[in-house]
Amino acid sequence: MRKNLFPLLAVILLVIPAAVFAQTETEETVEADSAAVDSTAVDSTAVVEEEIEEEPADTAAMEDELLEEEAEEEVQAGFLSQVATFFRQGGPAMWAILGFFAVGMVITVERLIFLFGVAQTQPERLMAKIAGLIRKGSIEGAIAAVSEEKAPLARIIEAALRNYKGTERDIQNAVDEMALAELPRINARIGFLAMLANVSTMVGLLGTIFGLIAAFAAVAAADPEQKSVLLANGISQAMNTTAFGLISAIPLLIIHSILTSKADSHVDDIDRYSVMVMNMLAQARKEA
């Protein structure tokens, strides 16, 4: 199921912004077409308002609410239009940065689900339960209690418990073997977030260079009538790509730090409680 999560989230993160930009473009054209209709409607409404001398209080309140809703919609449409314009002026580099950011978000969602969901456990409660069963001599009961958990720590403890009848070296080897299988699952794909953040920044700077080259070329060779337009386009491309690269990189770096801290916490719990279980088993063998 987790293998299918990457393409699904990637499609969602890439399709939604494109749909928003297309929607804003259509809204702009619709607004332009409806401008003439609104101008004629103003004259007709003015005549109707002259005929109406008094309006009920309820009707006035409803009109106020409608006006407020229309104002909010205009603000939202204006924001989306600004975002779409910002994205278009940035040039092709904006799509590359958006792709890197989408991949980073896919990795983020998958790692959050694993580290804060699948791998999350309460080690103190689990160890207290296992310690009580080991003191009672119920190793099978301890194995059954641990097998209910899906966290890497529980799987490593289960490997130690299943080799209870072996030597201490056998128990250690079983723990090490299971740790080699589980630890990569904890740290998987976290390092890509830092890489994607750095690449997003670099692509933004590359887009800045291309924008400045276009701006200088406009100043040097363009016609006087087009010089100001080309210069403005080149500067917009330069600034927008840098800004969008940083907008993509900063959240990815923050998420990378959070996930790295959580993964290190899981690794520390594994080191601590696996040794604790081995000591419990050694003590139980001596008492037996």
N, C-alpha and C positions, 0 to 999 in steps of 0.2 A: 504493500500500500504506500509506503514511504517513497519507493522508487518512482511512483507515478506522480508524486507531489511536486517535483521540480518542474516538469513541463507544464503542468496545469497552472501553477502560480506564475510562471514566466509568461504564459500567454495572457493571463489576467492583467499582469502589471504592464505589459506592452500594449495590449489592445485598448484598455481603458483610456490612457492619455491620448492616443490617436483619435478615439471616438470623441473625446472632449474637444480636441482642437477642430475636428470636422464640424462638430455641432456649433461651436462658436462662429465659425466662418459662415455657416448657413444662417445663423441668427443675425449676423451683420447684414447679409444680403436681404433678409426678410425685413429688418428694420429700415433699410434704405428704400425698399419697395413700398413699405407702409407709411412712409413719411408724407407722400402726396395725399393718401387717403385720410391721414390724420388732419391735414390742413383743411380739407373740405369738410371733415366731420366737425371741426371747431366752429365753422360758420353755422351749421345746422344746430349744433348744441346751443349756440348762443341764442338762436331764435327760440328754441324750446325753453331755455332758462328765462327769457323775458316773459313767456306766457305763464310760467309757473311762479306764483307769488309767494306761496308758503309751502314748505316741505315738512313732512312729519319728522319727529325727533328720531324715530327708528331708522328711517331712510337715510337721514344725515349720518347717523352712527355707522350704518352699513357702508356708506360711501367712504367714510374716513378709514374704516378697516381695509376696504379694497385699495384705497390709495396707499396705505402703509404696505400692504402686500406687494403692490406693484413696485413701490420704491425698493423693497428688499430684493425683488426679482431683478430689478435693474442693476442693483449693486452687485449681485452675484454674477449676472451676465457680463457686467463690466470687468469684474475680476478675471473671469475665464477668458474674456477677450484679450486682456492684458497678458495673461499667461501664454496664450496662443501666439500673440505677437512677439513676445519675448523669445519663445521657442523658435519661431520661423526666422527671426533675425539672426539667431546664432549659427545657422548653417548646418551642414552635415555632421559636424562634430557633436551637436546636441543629441542626435540619435545614438551615436556611439556611447556617450555618457549615460543616456537613458538606459541603454542595454546593460551596461555595467551595473548601474544602480538596481535594475530589475533582477539581475542574477544575484546581487548581494542581498536583496530582500527575500528571494527564494531561500537562499542559504540561511538567512536569519530566522525565518519562520520555521524551517525544518530543525534547526539547532535549538530554538526555544522550545519546540514541542518535545525534543529528546531530553535536553538537559533539565528543563523545569517540569517535565511530565514523566517520561519513561524512566529516566535515570534518577529521578527524585525519590528519596526515601527518608525515613526517620531512623538513622542508625542507632541512636540511644535506645529507642523502643525495641528495635529489632534485636540488638545485642542483649538487652535485659531478658527478652523472651528466650533467646537461644541459651543464655547462661543458665537460666532456670531449668531448662530441659536437659542440658548437659550435666548439671549437678544431680539431677534425678536419674541419670543414666539412659535417658531416652534420646539416643542419637537419631533414630528414625523419625521421632517426632520433631526434632530440630531440623532435619532435612525437609520434612513436609512443610514446616513453617516457612523455611527459606524459599522453597520452590514456588510458593505463592507470589513471591516478588519477582519483578522483571528487571530490576535495576542491576547494573554491573556489579555493585558491591555484593548483592545477594547471590549472584551467580558464582562469584569468587569464594564466598563463604560456603556455598553449597559444595563446591569442588573440594574444599578442605574437609568438610564433614563426611563426604562420601569415601574419603581415603583414611578414615579414622583408624581402621585396623592395620594400616601400613606403618612404616617407620616414620620418624619425624622428617627424614629426608624425602620420603614419598609424599608426605603432606605438603612440604615446601615446594616440591616439583609440580604438584597438582595446582597449587595456588599460583605459581609463576606461569604455568602454561595457560591457565584461564585469564590471568592478568594480561598476558600478551595478546589475547584475543579481544578483551574488553576495553583496554585502555585506548587503542586506536579509535574505537567507536565514540569515545568521549571527546577526543580532540579532532575528530574528522571535520574537514572543510572550514574550520574556524580561521585558519591562516589565510584562506582565500579572501576574507573580508578586508584585511589590511592591504593585500595585493590589489583588489578592485578599487579601494579608496585611492591608492597611489596612482593607479592607471587612470582613474577618472580625473585626478588633478593634472596629470601629464597631458591627457587629451585636451583638457580645457586650455592649458597653456599653448598646446599646438594650434588649437583653433584661434587663440589670441594672435599668434604669429601670422597665421594666414590672413586674419582680418586686418592686421597692420600692413601686411604686404599689399593687400587690395587697396587700403586707404592711401598708401604712398603712391601706388600706381595710378590712382585716380588723380592725385594732385599733380603728378608728372605728365601724364599723357591724355587725360580726358578732356572733353570739350568744356569750356567755361560754364555752359548751361547745366551740364551733367556732373560737374566736378563736386558740387556741394552734396548732391544726392549720393554719389558713389562714396564720397568721404564719410558721410554719416552712416552708410551701410557697413563700410569696413570697420568703423569704430564700434558700431553696435555688435557686429559679429565678435570682435575682439573682447569686449567687456562681457557679453552674455555668455560666451563659452567659459570664460574664467569663473564667472559667478556660478554657473550651473555645475561646473566641475567641483567647486568647493561645496556647493549645496549637496552634491552626491557624496563627497568624500567625508565630510564631517560626521554625519550620522553613522556611516559605516565604521569609522574609527571608534566612535563611542560604543556601538554595538559589539565590535571586536573586543574591546576592553571588558565589557560586561560578561560576554560569553567565555572569554579566557579566564576570568576570575572564577566563574562558576565551574568550569572544567577543572581548574586547579583544586577547587574545593572538593570535587568528587574524587580526584586522585589522592588527595590527602586522607580522605575518609577510607579509601581502599587500603592505603598503606597502614593506617592506624588499626583499623578493625580486623584486617586479615591477620596481623600479628597477634592481636588480642584473642582471636579464635584459636590460633595455633597454640597459644599458651594455655588456654582453657582445655584444649584436647590433651596436651601433654600432662597437665595436672590431673585430668580425669583418668588417664592411663596409669599414672602413678598410684592414685587412690584405688584403682581397680586391682 
